[in-house]
Amino acid sequence: QVRLVESGGGLVQAGGSLRLSCATSGRTFGYNAGWFRQAPGKEREFVAAISRSGGSTYYADSVKGRFTISRDNAKNTVYLQMGSLKPEDTAVYYCAVDLEKTTTLEYEYDYWGQGTQVTVSS
C-alpha cells in the first residue's frame, strides 16, 4: 500500500511559478510517479511522469518547457515545478504512483493522492 499526499497548490498570477510536492509513505521504494490534472468540466489529463531513478521524464505537450518533474528518493517525495503559468493551467493536480512502469496512461497508475488546487489568475 502506498499513501500519497500532495501540497504546494494555491493562487498565483499568470506568469508566476509554483512547486507541488507529493510525499509518499508505505511501500516507498521502486515506484514510478506521475502528475495529472483535472480542470472544471474536463477529464483528468496527464501532465508529467518520472521513472524510478529519475533518469527518464515525460511531459504533456501543453507543459513541456514550463514544468519540470523531479524526485528525491531519500525524502520519498516527487515534485512538480511549474513556471510561466497560464490561466489554462488552473486545475486540481493529482500525484499518482505506478509500481511497474513509467507511463502516461491514467488507468495504469496504482495509487493516487487527494489532489491540490492550483488557480492561475489572468
Disulfide bonds with the S-S distance in Angstrom:
Cys22-Cys95 2.10
